[in-house]
Amino acid sequence: MEKKLITFKNFGLLDENEVKLVYQWRTLDYIRENMDNSDGFSYDSHIRFCQSLKEKKDKKYFLVYVNNNPCAVLDFVNINERDHSAESGFYIIREHNEYAYPISRCANSLCNHFGLIVIRTHVLKFNTKAILYNLMKLKGNLVKEDDKAVYFEFYSFPEDYDNDPFFSKYSFKIIG
């Protein structure tokens, strides 16, 4: 069985077609409605945002590929190098839902690469599917909830690439 390759490509290295693709995804109703900022925005502002990431040390955004097929976006914001912590966000295109867990699992290796130990995330309260995914599938630690969202915390862990059966099926690479 051939391994599936999960690639995390830094937004600062995206070509014009990839930038357009991410914009199209981000403005899909089922993606946009689950974001803190669910308002629409222009393509020009999206381009400016992507370009601004090249200079940022406290934010990292990645277009995620599985076997060279773009399928998701993963980000780390409010990166605190001193505390080795960040907040994370993730969305996957419906047609690629089968890869949600493998991408999330490889994100641990991404955290290790960047020296991140504590990852925090939140899910809007009405997004029951994502709440259950974080609790049940990813085994996130429920920190709190308020009227708007449910908050989780995760801890990265060392990988055993030679002995973990997951890595007999998946490999990963980071571009940028």
Disulfide bonds with the S-S distance in Angstrom:
none
